[in-house]
Amino acid sequence: MQSAAFDKLCQQVAALKQQAIQFDNAKLLTKNRYMQAQPSLFERRVFSTKSMSLADYVTEIEEEVSNLPPADHRHAYNYALERIGNQVQAVFNVIKSTPIWAKENKNTFKPRNKPKVYQQAVKKIMQPVHELYDELKQNHEFERRLVLMIEERKLQMQNAGPAKAKELNLEILSIHGRLGRCRKAISATEEKIQTVEKQQLR
C-alpha cells in the first residue's frame, strides 16, 4: 500500500489531467498560428513528449509517477520527484498563463488547484528523508572531527612529560565517550531513514 503522501500526489496529478483535457477540448491552441508552428509546448529538458496537447504531457507525468525508483535509491528517487514537480508546474503554468486562454476564456475556465498544492504533495514525500540525511551528514562530520581530535592528542602524547601525558590521556577518554554517543546517534538516524523509506515504498 502506498503512502498517504504518494496517494495525494497521484490525486493531484489526476486532477491536473482533467484540467488539461478541458483545456485541450476548448481547441484554443488551434486558433493561434504561432503556437501551431511550434513542434512542442515544452522544452526537451522538461518533457520527452512532443505534442500540442496538454493531456499528452500529463500522461508522461503519470508514467513518471508510476515508474518512481525505489526510495532506498535516494538520489534517483528525489531527482524523479523533483522532475515530476517541475513538470506539474509547467503544465499548470500553461493552463493558467497562456495569453490566448486568458483573453478568450476568462470566465469559462478557472484552474482550481494552485501549483503550490502539487509542490507540497511532492515535498511531503521528500522532506522527512532530506532532513534525516542532513542530520546524518552533520553527525558524520562531528564524528570525523572527534576522531581527528583523538589522533592529535595521541601525537602530542609522544613528546609529552608524565603529567601532560596523563592529562592528554584523560582528554582522549573523554573524547572517546563523545565519539561513542555520536556513533549511537548515527545508528539511530540511519534506522529512522530506513523506516521512512520503507513507509514510502508501501
KOLPA-455923 format. One line per field, with one value per atom (N, C-alpha, C): atom name; residue in one letter; residue number from 1; z negated, x negated, y negated. Coordinates in Angstrom, 2 decimals. Last residue first. Example, Ala and Ser with C-alpha at 12.3 -4.5 7.8 and 13.67 -1.06 7.14 Angstrom:
2
name	(N  CA  C  N  CA  C) $
resn	(s  s  s  a  a  a) $
resi	(2  2  2  1  1  1) $
up	(-7.08  -7.14  -7.87  -7.80  -7.80  -7.80) $
east	(-12.85  -13.67  -12.90  -13.19  -12.30  -13.20) $
north	(2.25  1.06  -0.03  5.69  4.50  3.30) $
% end
This chain:
202
name	(N  CA  C  N  CA  C  N  CA  C  N  CA  C  N  CA  C  N  CA  C  N  CA  C  N  CA  C  N  CA  C  N  CA  C  N  CA  C  N  CA  C  N  CA  C  N  CA  C  N  CA  C  N  CA  C  N  CA  C  N  CA  C  N  CA  C  N  CA  C  N  CA  C  N  CA  C  N  CA  C  N  CA  C  N  CA  C  N  CA  C  N  CA  C  N  CA  C  N  CA  C  N  CA  C  N  CA  C  N  CA  C  N  CA  C  N  CA  C  N  CA  C  N  CA  C  N  CA  C  N  CA  C  N  CA  C  N  CA  C  N  CA  C  N  CA  C  N  CA  C  N  CA  C  N  CA  C  N  CA  C  N  CA  C  N  CA  C  N  CA  C  N  CA  C  N  CA  C  N  CA  C  N  CA  C  N  CA  C  N  CA  C  N  CA  C  N  CA  C  N  CA  C  N  CA  C  N  CA  C  N  CA  C  N  CA  C  N  CA  C  N  CA  C  N  CA  C  N  CA  C  N  CA  C  N  CA  C  N  CA  C  N  CA  C  N  CA  C  N  CA  C  N  CA  C  N  CA  C  N  CA  C  N  CA  C  N  CA  C  N  CA  C  N  CA  C  N  CA  C  N  CA  C  N  CA  C  N  CA  C  N  CA  C  N  CA  C  N  CA  C  N  CA  C  N  CA  C  N  CA  C  N  CA  C  N  CA  C  N  CA  C  N  CA  C  N  CA  C  N  CA  C  N  CA  C  N  CA  C  N  CA  C  N  CA  C  N  CA  C  N  CA  C  N  CA  C  N  CA  C  N  CA  C  N  CA  C  N  CA  C  N  CA  C  N  CA  C  N  CA  C  N  CA  C  N  CA  C  N  CA  C  N  CA  C  N  CA  C  N  CA  C  N  CA  C  N  CA  C  N  CA  C  N  CA  C  N  CA  C  N  CA  C  N  CA  C  N  CA  C  N  CA  C  N  CA  C  N  CA  C  N  CA  C  N  CA  C  N  CA  C  N  CA  C  N  CA  C  N  CA  C  N  CA  C  N  CA  C  N  CA  C  N  CA  C  N  CA  C  N  CA  C  N  CA  C  N  CA  C  N  CA  C  N  CA  C  N  CA  C  N  CA  C  N  CA  C  N  CA  C  N  CA  C  N  CA  C  N  CA  C  N  CA  C  N  CA  C  N  CA  C  N  CA  C  N  CA  C  N  CA  C  N  CA  C  N  CA  C  N  CA  C  N  CA  C  N  CA  C  N  CA  C  N  CA  C  N  CA  C  N  CA  C  N  CA  C  N  CA  C  N  CA  C  N  CA  C  N  CA  C  N  CA  C  N  CA  C  N  CA  C  N  CA  C  N  CA  C  N  CA  C  N  CA  C  N  CA  C  N  CA  C  N  CA  C  N  CA  C  N  CA  C  N  CA  C  N  CA  C  N  CA  C  N  CA  C  N  CA  C  N  CA  C  N  CA  C  N  CA  C  N  CA  C  N  CA  C  N  CA  C  N  CA  C  N  CA  C  N  CA  C  N  CA  C  N  CA  C  N  CA  C  N  CA  C  N  CA  C  N  CA  C  N  CA  C) $
resn	(r  r  r  l  l  l  q  q  q  q  q  q  k  k  k  e  e  e  v  v  v  t  t  t  q  q  q  i  i  i  k  k  k  e  e  e  e  e  e  t  t  t  a  a  a  s  s  s  i  i  i  a  a  a  k  k  k  r  r  r  c  c  c  r  r  r  g  g  g  l  l  l  r  r  r  g  g  g  h  h  h  i  i  i  s  s  s  l  l  l  i  i  i  e  e  e  l  l  l  n  n  n  l  l  l  e  e  e  k  k  k  a  a  a  k  k  k  a  a  a  p  p  p  g  g  g  a  a  a  n  n  n  q  q  q  m  m  m  q  q  q  l  l  l  k  k  k  r  r  r  e  e  e  e  e  e  i  i  i  m  m  m  l  l  l  v  v  v  l  l  l  r  r  r  r  r  r  e  e  e  f  f  f  e  e  e  h  h  h  n  n  n  q  q  q  k  k  k  l  l  l  e  e  e  d  d  d  y  y  y  l  l  l  e  e  e  h  h  h  v  v  v  p  p  p  q  q  q  m  m  m  i  i  i  k  k  k  k  k  k  v  v  v  a  a  a  q  q  q  q  q  q  y  y  y  v  v  v  k  k  k  p  p  p  k  k  k  n  n  n  r  r  r  p  p  p  k  k  k  f  f  f  t  t  t  n  n  n  k  k  k  n  n  n  e  e  e  k  k  k  a  a  a  w  w  w  i  i  i  p  p  p  t  t  t  s  s  s  k  k  k  i  i  i  v  v  v  n  n  n  f  f  f  v  v  v  a  a  a  q  q  q  v  v  v  q  q  q  n  n  n  g  g  g  i  i  i  r  r  r  e  e  e  l  l  l  a  a  a  y  y  y  n  n  n  y  y  y  a  a  a  h  h  h  r  r  r  h  h  h  d  d  d  a  a  a  p  p  p  p  p  p  l  l  l  n  n  n  s  s  s  v  v  v  e  e  e  e  e  e  e  e  e  i  i  i  e  e  e  t  t  t  v  v  v  y  y  y  d  d  d  a  a  a  l  l  l  s  s  s  m  m  m  s  s  s  k  k  k  t  t  t  s  s  s  f  f  f  v  v  v  r  r  r  r  r  r  e  e  e  f  f  f  l  l  l  s  s  s  p  p  p  q  q  q  a  a  a  q  q  q  m  m  m  y  y  y  r  r  r  n  n  n  k  k  k  t  t  t  l  l  l  l  l  l  k  k  k  a  a  a  n  n  n  d  d  d  f  f  f  q  q  q  i  i  i  a  a  a  q  q  q  q  q  q  k  k  k  l  l  l  a  a  a  a  a  a  v  v  v  q  q  q  q  q  q  c  c  c  l  l  l  k  k  k  d  d  d  f  f  f  a  a  a  a  a  a  s  s  s  q  q  q  m  m  m) $
resi	(202  202  202  201  201  201  200  200  200  199  199  199  198  198  198  197  197  197  196  196  196  195  195  195  194  194  194  193  193  193  192  192  192  191  191  191  190  190  190  189  189  189  188  188  188  187  187  187  186  186  186  185  185  185  184  184  184  183  183  183  182  182  182  181  181  181  180  180  180  179  179  179  178  178  178  177  177  177  176  176  176  175  175  175  174  174  174  173  173  173  172  172  172  171  171  171  170  170  170  169  169  169  168  168  168  167  167  167  166  166  166  165  165  165  164  164  164  163  163  163  162  162  162  161  161  161  160  160  160  159  159  159  158  158  158  157  157  157  156  156  156  155  155  155  154  154  154  153  153  153  152  152  152  151  151  151  150  150  150  149  149  149  148  148  148  147  147  147  146  146  146  145  145  145  144  144  144  143  143  143  142  142  142  141  141  141  140  140  140  139  139  139  138  138  138  137  137  137  136  136  136  135  135  135  134  134  134  133  133  133  132  132  132  131  131  131  130  130  130  129  129  129  128  128  128  127  127  127  126  126  126  125  125  125  124  124  124  123  123  123  122  122  122  121  121  121  120  120  120  119  119  119  118  118  118  117  117  117  116  116  116  115  115  115  114  114  114  113  113  113  112  112  112  111  111  111  110  110  110  109  109  109  108  108  108  107  107  107  106  106  106  105  105  105  104  104  104  103  103  103  102  102  102  101  101  101  100  100  100  99  99  99  98  98  98  97  97  97  96  96  96  95  95  95  94  94  94  93  93  93  92  92  92  91  91  91  90  90  90  89  89  89  88  88  88  87  87  87  86  86  86  85  85  85  84  84  84  83  83  83  82  82  82  81  81  81  80  80  80  79  79  79  78  78  78  77  77  77  76  76  76  75  75  75  74  74  74  73  73  73  72  72  72  71  71  71  70  70  70  69  69  69  68  68  68  67  67  67  66  66  66  65  65  65  64  64  64  63  63  63  62  62  62  61  61  61  60  60  60  59  59  59  58  58  58  57  57  57  56  56  56  55  55  55  54  54  54  53  53  53  52  52  52  51  51  51  50  50  50  49  49  49  48  48  48  47  47  47  46  46  46  45  45  45  44  44  44  43  43  43  42  42  42  41  41  41  40  40  40  39  39  39  38  38  38  37  37  37  36  36  36  35  35  35  34  34  34  33  33  33  32  32  32  31  31  31  30  30  30  29  29  29  28  28  28  27  27  27  26  26  26  25  25  25  24  24  24  23  23  23  22  22  22  21  21  21  20  20  20  19  19  19  18  18  18  17  17  17  16  16  16  15  15  15  14  14  14  13  13  13  12  12  12  11  11  11  10  10  10  9  9  9  8  8  8  7  7  7  6  6  6  5  5  5  4  4  4  3  3  3  2  2  2  1  1  1) $
up	(-0.66  -0.86  0.12  -0.44  0.54  0.41  -2.58  -1.27  -0.19  -4.61  -4.60  -3.23  -4.01  -3.91  -3.84  -4.57  -3.19  -2.98  -7.36  -6.49  -5.06  -8.17  -8.50  -7.57  -7.27  -6.76  -6.99  -8.86  -7.39  -6.78  -11.41  -11.08  -9.56  -11.18  -11.39  -11.04  -10.97  -9.86  -9.96  -13.52  -12.35  -11.14  -15.08  -15.29  -14.07  -14.18  -14.01  -14.13  -15.03  -13.61  -13.32  -17.78  -17.10  -15.60  -18.20  -18.53  -17.81  -17.53  -16.67  -16.95  -19.65  -18.27  -17.35  -21.80  -21.74  -20.33  -21.09  -21.24  -21.13  -21.20  -19.93  -19.96  -23.90  -22.98  -21.62  -24.77  -25.25  -24.33  -23.51  -23.14  -23.59  -24.97  -23.56  -23.06  -27.42  -27.35  -25.92  -26.65  -27.19  -27.10  -25.92  -24.92  -25.38  -28.38  -27.30  -26.24  -29.68  -30.20  -29.13  -28.13  -28.16  -28.66  -28.75  -27.38  -27.32  -31.43  -31.09  -29.69  -31.12  -31.89  -31.54  -29.71  -29.08  -29.78  -31.61  -30.40  -29.71  -33.44  -33.86  -32.66  -31.81  -32.52  -32.89  -28.73  -30.01  -30.69  -25.21  -26.46  -27.68  -22.74  -23.19  -24.53  -22.46  -22.13  -22.65  -22.87  -23.97  -23.73  -20.39  -21.43  -22.58  -19.13  -18.64  -19.69  -20.63  -20.65  -20.16  -19.91  -21.29  -21.43  -17.21  -17.56  -18.97  -17.44  -16.78  -17.14  -18.67  -19.35  -18.78  -16.67  -18.00  -18.77  -14.64  -14.45  -15.78  -15.82  -15.50  -15.31  -15.90  -17.16  -16.94  -13.17  -14.00  -15.30  -12.41  -11.80  -12.64  -13.92  -14.16  -13.63  -12.67  -14.08  -14.45  -10.18  -10.25  -11.69  -10.91  -10.35  -10.41  -11.73  -12.70  -12.21  -9.29  -10.41  -11.44  -7.87  -7.38  -8.49  -9.38  -9.28  -8.83  -8.90  -10.27  -10.27  -6.18  -6.66  -8.06  -6.26  -5.62  -6.01  -7.51  -8.18  -7.56  -5.58  -6.91  -7.64  -3.47  -3.32  -4.67  -4.58  -4.26  -4.10  -4.86  -6.02  -5.75  -2.05  -3.17  -4.34  -0.08  -0.10  -1.43  -0.52  -0.37  -0.62  -0.68  -1.81  -1.74  1.82  0.67  -0.53  3.44  3.66  2.42  2.29  2.34  2.56  2.72  1.34  1.31  5.46  4.88  3.46  5.66  6.22  5.61  4.37  3.88  4.38  5.90  4.58  4.02  8.13  8.24  6.90  7.18  7.38  7.42  8.67  7.84  8.16  10.47  9.04  8.15  13.19  12.52  11.02  14.78  13.72  13.03  17.61  17.01  15.97  18.42  18.57  17.91  18.37  17.39  17.44  20.32  19.00  17.97  22.82  21.97  20.52  24.23  24.85  23.93  22.49  23.21  23.64  21.47  20.53  21.21  23.87  22.93  22.00  24.99  25.72  24.83  22.95  23.25  23.96  20.46  21.91  22.28  17.65  18.17  19.68  16.82  16.13  16.92  18.47  18.23  17.71  18.17  19.49  19.31  15.46  15.96  17.32  15.37  14.70  15.23  16.70  17.27  16.67  14.86  16.25  16.91  12.52  12.51  13.94  13.42  12.99  13.04  13.84  14.94  14.63  11.27  12.32  13.50  10.02  9.52  10.57  11.50  11.54  11.09  10.67  12.09  12.23  8.00  8.35  9.80  8.23  7.61  7.97  9.39  10.11  9.55  7.33  8.63  9.42  5.35  5.14  6.44  6.66  6.19  6.04  7.07  8.23  7.86  4.35  5.31  6.53  3.04  2.69  3.71  3.22  4.19  4.14  1.52  0.96  1.95  3.04  2.16  1.58  6.47  5.04  4.17  8.96  8.47  6.99  10.46  9.49  9.03  12.36  12.50  11.57  11.84  11.70  11.78  12.40  11.04  10.85  15.15  14.24  12.81  16.02  16.22  15.31  15.38  14.76  14.88  17.12  15.67  14.94  19.55  19.25  17.74  19.25  19.37  19.06  19.39  18.08  18.09  22.10  21.14  19.75  23.20  23.50  22.51  22.39  21.77  22.03  24.09  22.69  22.04  27.31  26.42  24.99  29.02  28.75  27.87  28.32  28.64  28.43  27.31  28.27  28.74  24.22  25.12  26.05  22.41  23.61  24.65  20.70  21.14  22.33  20.04  19.11  19.41  22.08  20.74  19.71  24.30  24.18  22.76  23.50  23.86  23.58  24.71  23.68  24.19  26.91  25.97  24.96  30.16  28.82  27.92  32.55  32.54  31.21  33.57  32.62  32.64  35.07  35.76  34.87  33.30  34.16  34.94  32.17  31.34  32.21  34.39  33.79  32.99  34.87  35.87  35.27  32.93  32.87  33.80  32.86  33.40  33.48  31.51  32.97  33.64  28.86  29.46  30.99  28.21  28.39  29.07  27.73  29.01  29.28  25.57  26.00  27.34  25.03  25.68  26.18  23.59  24.96  25.72  21.12  21.89  23.36  20.36  20.54  21.39  20.08  21.08  21.40  17.94  19.23  20.35  15.92  16.33  17.70  15.70  16.07  16.56  14.88  16.15  16.63  12.35  13.40  14.78  11.03  11.15  12.26  11.16  11.80  12.02  9.57  10.98  11.76  7.12  7.70  9.19  6.70  6.81  7.49  6.47  7.57  7.80  4.09  5.33  6.54  2.33  2.52  3.83  2.42  2.88  3.19  1.20  2.59  3.18  -1.37  -0.58  0.90  -2.23  -2.06  -1.18  -0.40  -1.48  -1.17  0.87  0.99  -0.16  0.00  0.00  0.00) $
east	(-5.63  -4.39  -3.32  -7.75  -7.66  -6.36  -7.60  -7.34  -7.17  -8.33  -6.97  -6.60  -11.04  -10.18  -8.72  -11.91  -11.97  -11.12  -11.53  -10.81  -10.77  -13.33  -11.91  -11.09  -15.80  -15.29  -13.79  -15.96  -15.92  -15.35  -16.14  -14.99  -14.83  -18.61  -17.41  -16.14  -20.25  -20.20  -18.97  -19.88  -19.41  -19.30  -21.09  -19.67  -19.10  -23.74  -22.97  -21.47  -24.35  -24.42  -23.58  -24.13  -23.22  -23.18  -26.28  -24.92  -23.88  -28.32  -28.08  -26.72  -28.13  -27.94  -27.60  -28.83  -27.46  -27.13  -31.50  -30.56  -29.12  -32.55  -32.54  -31.54  -32.40  -31.59  -31.46  -34.27  -32.89  -31.96  -36.56  -36.04  -34.58  -36.93  -36.53  -35.98  -37.73  -36.53  -36.00  -40.10  -39.00  -37.68  -41.57  -41.26  -40.09  -41.81  -41.08  -40.65  -43.42  -42.07  -41.20  -45.71  -45.03  -43.60  -46.50  -46.06  -45.29  -47.22  -46.16  -45.59  -49.35  -48.18  -46.97  -51.11  -50.62  -49.36  -51.72  -50.98  -50.37  -53.11  -51.93  -51.05  -55.27  -54.29  -53.01  -55.57  -56.06  -54.95  -55.22  -54.78  -55.43  -55.51  -56.57  -56.24  -53.28  -54.58  -55.74  -51.02  -51.49  -52.90  -50.49  -51.03  -51.63  -49.31  -50.60  -51.29  -46.98  -47.90  -49.29  -45.78  -46.23  -47.19  -45.17  -46.05  -46.63  -43.38  -44.66  -45.67  -41.22  -41.89  -43.28  -40.53  -40.94  -41.70  -39.72  -40.90  -41.45  -37.39  -38.49  -39.79  -35.88  -36.26  -37.43  -35.50  -36.24  -36.72  -33.94  -35.24  -36.11  -31.61  -32.40  -33.83  -30.71  -31.08  -31.97  -30.10  -31.11  -31.62  -28.06  -29.30  -30.44  -26.14  -26.68  -28.00  -25.59  -26.14  -26.79  -24.47  -25.68  -26.37  -22.18  -23.21  -24.54  -20.76  -21.16  -22.29  -20.33  -21.09  -21.63  -18.75  -20.07  -20.94  -16.50  -17.25  -18.65  -15.61  -16.00  -16.86  -15.00  -16.02  -16.54  -12.94  -14.19  -15.31  -10.91  -11.43  -12.78  -10.62  -11.15  -11.68  -9.39  -10.84  -11.37  -6.65  -7.39  -8.87  -5.99  -5.62  -6.35  -6.71  -7.55  -7.26  -4.59  -5.93  -6.79  -2.61  -2.42  -3.76  -3.60  -3.50  -3.34  -3.35  -4.68  -4.68  -0.55  -1.32  -2.72  0.02  0.62  -0.17  -1.20  -1.76  -1.24  0.42  -0.78  -1.37  3.90  2.71  1.47  6.79  5.65  4.45  8.61  8.95  7.76  8.62  7.93  8.18  11.46  10.59  9.93  13.18  12.30  11.40  14.75  15.28  14.42  13.75  14.79  15.26  11.72  11.52  12.52  10.96  11.71  11.69  9.44  10.65  11.53  7.28  8.06  9.42  6.20  6.61  7.54  5.59  6.54  7.09  3.69  4.94  6.02  1.62  2.35  3.68  1.37  1.36  2.21  1.60  0.95  0.95  2.84  3.14  2.70  1.89  3.33  3.67  -0.85  -0.22  1.28  -1.21  -1.51  -0.88  -0.66  0.25  0.04  -2.91  -1.57  -0.59  -4.93  -4.96  -3.58  -4.26  -4.29  -4.20  -4.68  -3.33  -3.23  -7.45  -6.54  -5.12  -8.44  -8.69  -7.74  -7.61  -7.14  -7.30  -9.10  -7.64  -7.05  -11.69  -11.31  -9.79  -11.55  -11.77  -11.36  -11.26  -10.20  -10.32  -13.73  -12.48  -11.33  -15.46  -15.57  -14.28  -14.71  -14.46  -14.56  -15.55  -14.17  -13.83  -18.26  -17.39  -15.94  -19.00  -19.32  -18.42  -18.03  -17.52  -17.81  -16.99  -17.90  -17.63  -14.93  -16.27  -17.36  -12.66  -13.06  -14.46  -12.94  -12.78  -13.32  -11.66  -12.63  -12.40  -8.43  -9.38  -10.36  -6.52  -7.85  -8.89  -4.30  -4.16  -5.50  -5.33  -4.88  -4.83  -5.79  -6.91  -6.56  -3.17  -4.14  -5.36  -2.11  -1.55  -2.51  -3.62  -3.76  -3.26  -2.59  -4.01  -4.26  -0.01  -0.20  -1.65  -0.55  -0.13  -0.23  -1.09  -2.17  -1.82  1.37  0.26  -0.89  2.85  3.15  2.03  2.02  1.58  1.78  0.86  1.95  1.44  -1.12  -0.44  0.78  -4.23  -2.81  -2.29  -6.51  -6.41  -4.96  -7.98  -6.83  -6.91  -9.89  -10.34  -9.23  -10.08  -9.30  -9.97  -12.32  -11.19  -10.37  -14.12  -14.64  -13.51  -12.67  -13.02  -13.47  -10.05  -11.43  -11.70  -6.64  -7.66  -9.04  -5.03  -4.66  -5.77  -6.54  -6.19  -5.84  -6.95  -6.94  -6.45  -4.89  -5.87  -5.80  -2.83  -4.11  -5.19  -0.79  -0.72  -2.02  -1.51  -1.55  -1.56  -1.09  -2.41  -2.54  1.66  0.70  -0.70  4.25  3.07  1.98  6.26  6.58  5.36  5.41  5.53  5.83  5.63  4.29  4.36  8.27  7.84  6.47  9.81  9.10  8.65  11.14  11.51  10.85  9.86  11.18  11.64  7.61  7.46  8.78  8.84  8.08  7.99  9.80  10.73  10.09  7.37  8.34  9.34  6.29  5.59  6.54  8.08  7.95  7.29  7.56  8.90  8.87  4.89  5.24  6.61  5.09  4.44  4.78  6.23  7.00  6.42  4.08  5.35  6.22  2.26  1.94  3.20  3.57  3.34  3.02  3.50  4.79  4.64  0.74  1.47  2.82  0.28  -0.35  0.38  1.71  2.12  1.55  0.19  1.59  2.09  -2.12  -2.18  -0.77  -1.14  -1.71  -1.76  -0.41  0.63  0.13  -2.10  -1.98  -0.90  -0.54  -1.36  -1.12  -0.84  0.00  -0.88) $
north	(-1.45  -0.67  -1.10  -3.08  -2.01  -1.22  -4.75  -5.33  -4.26  -3.03  -3.54  -4.09  -2.75  -1.57  -1.99  -5.34  -4.87  -3.61  -5.43  -6.37  -5.84  -3.38  -3.31  -4.18  -4.35  -3.08  -2.95  -6.66  -6.78  -5.51  -5.52  -6.38  -6.49  -4.25  -3.44  -4.22  -6.49  -5.53  -4.64  -7.57  -8.32  -7.40  -5.59  -5.90  -6.63  -5.73  -4.49  -4.75  -8.34  -8.00  -6.75  -8.04  -8.97  -8.67  -6.35  -5.87  -6.72  -8.08  -6.91  -6.26  -9.89  -10.36  -9.18  -8.32  -8.87  -9.34  -7.80  -6.69  -7.18  -10.37  -9.65  -8.48  -10.91  -11.72  -11.02  -9.00  -8.95  -9.72  -9.93  -8.61  -8.45  -12.25  -12.36  -11.03  -11.11  -11.94  -12.05  -9.87  -9.06  -9.82  -12.13  -11.11  -10.25  -13.40  -14.07  -13.06  -11.56  -11.81  -12.49  -11.84  -10.56  -10.70  -14.42  -14.12  -12.80  -14.04  -14.99  -14.69  -12.27  -11.86  -12.74  -13.90  -12.66  -12.17  -15.82  -16.22  -15.01  -14.20  -14.94  -15.31  -13.10  -12.26  -13.00  -15.09  -14.56  -13.78  -14.28  -14.92  -14.27  -13.23  -14.14  -14.81  -11.63  -11.07  -11.93  -13.17  -12.31  -11.77  -14.27  -15.14  -14.32  -12.07  -12.58  -13.45  -11.93  -10.79  -11.22  -14.34  -14.16  -12.97  -13.79  -14.92  -14.74  -11.66  -11.45  -12.55  -12.98  -11.86  -11.63  -14.81  -15.30  -14.21  -13.08  -13.92  -14.43  -12.09  -11.16  -11.93  -14.45  -13.79  -12.83  -14.95  -15.91  -15.28  -12.75  -12.97  -13.90  -13.22  -12.01  -12.19  -15.52  -15.59  -14.41  -14.42  -15.47  -15.61  -12.68  -12.13  -13.16  -14.55  -13.60  -12.99  -15.82  -16.59  -15.67  -13.66  -14.33  -15.11  -13.19  -12.14  -12.75  -15.54  -15.20  -14.18  -15.22  -16.38  -16.12  -12.95  -12.86  -14.05  -14.04  -12.98  -12.83  -15.84  -16.33  -15.30  -14.10  -15.15  -15.61  -12.62  -11.95  -12.97  -14.63  -13.90  -13.24  -15.66  -16.44  -15.61  -13.99  -14.22  -14.77  -13.92  -12.66  -12.88  -16.55  -15.69  -14.35  -17.54  -17.87  -16.96  -16.72  -16.16  -16.34  -18.31  -16.86  -16.16  -20.84  -20.36  -18.85  -21.02  -21.07  -20.53  -21.01  -19.90  -19.85  -23.42  -22.17  -20.98  -25.34  -25.07  -23.75  -25.70  -24.85  -24.48  -25.34  -26.16  -25.26  -24.17  -23.82  -24.68  -25.17  -25.14  -24.90  -27.34  -26.23  -26.28  -28.20  -28.69  -27.51  -29.07  -28.05  -28.69  -31.15  -29.79  -28.72  -33.70  -33.37  -31.92  -33.82  -34.41  -33.88  -33.02  -32.10  -32.53  -34.78  -34.27  -33.44  -35.51  -36.51  -35.97  -33.17  -34.22  -35.22  -31.88  -31.29  -32.36  -33.48  -33.29  -32.69  -33.34  -34.58  -34.37  -30.96  -31.12  -32.33  -30.57  -31.78  -31.95  -28.20  -29.47  -30.70  -26.21  -26.34  -27.73  -26.65  -26.80  -27.02  -26.09  -27.43  -27.68  -23.36  -24.30  -25.72  -22.40  -22.21  -23.21  -23.19  -23.65  -23.54  -21.80  -23.26  -23.80  -19.20  -19.62  -21.14  -19.31  -19.03  -19.50  -19.76  -20.75  -20.57  -17.36  -18.65  -19.75  -15.53  -15.48  -16.82  -16.26  -16.37  -16.39  -15.54  -16.95  -17.20  -12.79  -13.58  -15.06  -12.14  -11.86  -12.68  -12.88  -13.54  -13.36  -11.08  -12.50  -13.30  -8.67  -8.86  -10.33  -9.00  -8.82  -9.10  -9.23  -10.28  -10.20  -6.86  -8.18  -9.26  -4.11  -4.74  -6.24  -3.70  -3.49  -3.92  -4.05  -5.15  -4.95  -2.98  -2.67  -3.80  -5.35  -4.35  -4.08  -5.55  -6.10  -5.02  -5.00  -4.38  -4.98  -6.51  -5.04  -4.32  -9.06  -8.73  -7.21  -8.85  -9.15  -8.74  -8.48  -7.41  -7.59  -10.98  -9.77  -8.59  -12.56  -12.74  -11.49  -11.68  -11.43  -11.57  -12.67  -11.22  -10.85  -15.33  -14.81  -13.28  -15.47  -15.75  -15.23  -14.98  -14.07  -14.24  -17.18  -15.88  -14.86  -19.22  -19.21  -17.85  -18.91  -18.55  -18.45  -19.08  -20.34  -20.10  -17.31  -17.37  -18.79  -15.17  -16.29  -16.32  -14.13  -14.16  -15.38  -14.69  -14.00  -13.96  -17.83  -16.67  -16.01  -19.42  -19.30  -18.05  -19.38  -19.07  -18.90  -20.23  -18.80  -18.43  -22.57  -22.24  -20.76  -22.33  -22.46  -22.10  -21.98  -23.05  -23.33  -21.58  -21.08  -22.26  -22.82  -21.34  -20.76  -25.58  -25.02  -23.49  -26.45  -26.31  -25.70  -26.82  -25.64  -25.40  -29.26  -28.06  -26.80  -30.94  -30.84  -29.55  -30.69  -30.21  -30.03  -29.66  -30.51  -29.95  -27.90  -29.22  -30.13  -25.73  -25.59  -26.92  -26.43  -26.48  -26.38  -25.96  -27.35  -27.44  -23.69  -23.85  -25.28  -22.74  -24.09  -24.44  -20.37  -20.32  -21.68  -21.20  -20.70  -20.71  -21.89  -22.90  -22.47  -19.41  -20.51  -21.61  -18.08  -17.61  -18.71  -19.53  -19.53  -19.10  -18.88  -20.27  -20.37  -16.14  -16.60  -18.05  -16.23  -15.58  -16.05  -17.34  -18.12  -17.55  -15.18  -16.42  -17.29  -13.41  -13.04  -14.28  -14.80  -14.60  -14.23  -14.59  -15.91  -15.80  -11.83  -12.51  -13.87  -11.43  -10.79  -11.47  -12.83  -13.28  -12.71  -11.22  -12.61  -13.15  -8.89  -8.86  -10.27  -9.86  -9.41  -9.38  -10.40  -11.49  -11.11  -7.86  -8.88  -10.02  -5.21  -6.18  -7.20  -2.21  -3.40  -4.35  1.20  0.00  -1.25) $
% end
